[in-house]
Amino acid sequence: MKRVLVVEDETSIREMVALNLRMHGMEAVEAESAERALELLEQGEPCDAALLDIMLPGMNGFSLCETIRKTDNEIGIIMVSAKGQEADKIRGLSIGADDYITKPFSVSELIARVDALCRRVSRPQNTENSGKMVSGEFVLDESSHMLLKNGEPIDLTQVEFQIMELFFKNAGVALVREKILKGVWGENYYGDVKIVDVNIRRLRMKIEDEPSNPKHILTVWGYGYRWN
């Protein structure tokens, strides 16, 4: 059973979301604040995904996301924004969120996104067929879900790892943004293709010596990206 943390200070919204998650066969863990969410994550069982409202009392959703990502790259994180502003979406994705959704949202869309995220971040690995892929100074280990650069591990979220996996399997091939979106976020993803660009920027910060002058994740202008 997938375990989902719901962080929302408005009781009616939090209980509605939690109820619908349970009706769809998931376990919902409720927190009314970021501080309570951190307590639950520290004390309880690991969660597969988390829904983080941005506007929270005390620590906001952005700070909560950053705090979670310092110790956990496996949990899937969806930021929930009431503003619908592009800046909120970009900031959330830039600091480690995997997806975002804007209030008001339909229950069906929310459940679809949570379900898709849980499948992405915890997809079963066939360790018998998984191995290591080498590309220059980089080694992608599919069995351990690790990326090494000159032997040093690079911390990646599950979604970032899947983007790198797609690149390694298509080395030298220009991938249109829509192909990356479908390959990582799934055929029926509700969001827009800009989520790809934000994750690419985040990956460049982690793997490139000079992120502003990338040598490995190259932009194919007007099309997409290519792994070099």
Secondary structure as the mmCIF struct_conf table of DSSP 4:
data_model
#
loop_
_struct_conf.conf_type_id
_struct_conf.id
_struct_conf.beg_label_comp_id
_struct_conf.beg_label_asym_id
_struct_conf.beg_label_seq_id
_struct_conf.end_label_comp_id
_struct_conf.end_label_asym_id
_struct_conf.end_label_seq_id
STRN STRN1 ARG A 3 VAL A 7
BEND BEND1 ASP A 9 ASP A 9
HELX_RH_AL_P HELX_RH_AL_P1 THR A 11 MET A 23
TURN_TY1_P TURN_TY1_P1 HIS A 24 GLY A 25
STRN STRN2 GLU A 27 ALA A 31
BEND BEND2 GLU A 32 SER A 33
HELX_RH_AL_P HELX_RH_AL_P2 ALA A 34 GLN A 43
BEND BEND3 GLY A 44 GLY A 44
HELX_LH_PP_P HELX_LH_PP_P1 GLU A 45 CYS A 47
BEND BEND4 ASP A 48 ASP A 48
STRN STRN3 ALA A 49 ASP A 53
BEND BEND5 ILE A 54 MET A 55
BEND BEND6 PRO A 57 MET A 59
HELX_RH_AL_P HELX_RH_AL_P3 GLY A 61 THR A 71
BEND BEND7 ASN A 73 ILE A 75
STRN STRN4 GLY A 76 SER A 81
BEND BEND8 ALA A 82 LYS A 83
HELX_RH_AL_P HELX_RH_AL_P4 GLU A 86 SER A 94
TURN_TY1_P TURN_TY1_P2 ILE A 95 GLY A 96
BEND BEND9 ASP A 98 ASP A 98
STRN STRN5 ASP A 99 THR A 102
BEND BEND10 LYS A 103 PRO A 104
HELX_RH_AL_P HELX_RH_AL_P5 VAL A 107 VAL A 121
TURN_TY1_P TURN_TY1_P3 SER A 122 SER A 122
HELX_LH_PP_P HELX_LH_PP_P2 ARG A 123 GLN A 125
TURN_TY1_P TURN_TY1_P4 THR A 127 ASN A 129
STRN STRN6 LYS A 132 SER A 135
TURN_TY1_P TURN_TY1_P5 GLY A 136 GLU A 137
STRN STRN7 PHE A 138 ASP A 141
TURN_TY1_P TURN_TY1_P6 GLU A 142 HIS A 145
STRN STRN8 MET A 146 LYS A 149
TURN_TY1_P TURN_TY1_P7 ASN A 150 GLY A 151
STRN STRN9 GLU A 152 ILE A 154
HELX_RH_AL_P HELX_RH_AL_P6 GLN A 158 LYS A 169
TURN_TY1_P TURN_TY1_P8 ASN A 170 GLY A 172
STRN STRN10 ALA A 174 VAL A 176
HELX_RH_AL_P HELX_RH_AL_P7 ARG A 177 TRP A 185
TURN_TY1_P TURN_TY1_P9 GLU A 187 ASN A 188
BEND BEND11 GLY A 191 GLY A 191
TURN_TY1_P TURN_TY1_P10 VAL A 193 VAL A 193
HELX_RH_AL_P HELX_RH_AL_P8 LYS A 194 ILE A 207
BEND BEND12 ASP A 209 GLU A 210
TURN_TY1_P TURN_TY1_P11 PRO A 211 SER A 212
BEND BEND13 ASN A 213 ASN A 213
BEND BEND14 LYS A 215 HIS A 216
STRN STRN11 ILE A 217 VAL A 220
TURN_TY1_P TURN_TY1_P12 TRP A 221 TYR A 223
STRN STRN12 GLY A 224 TRP A 227
#
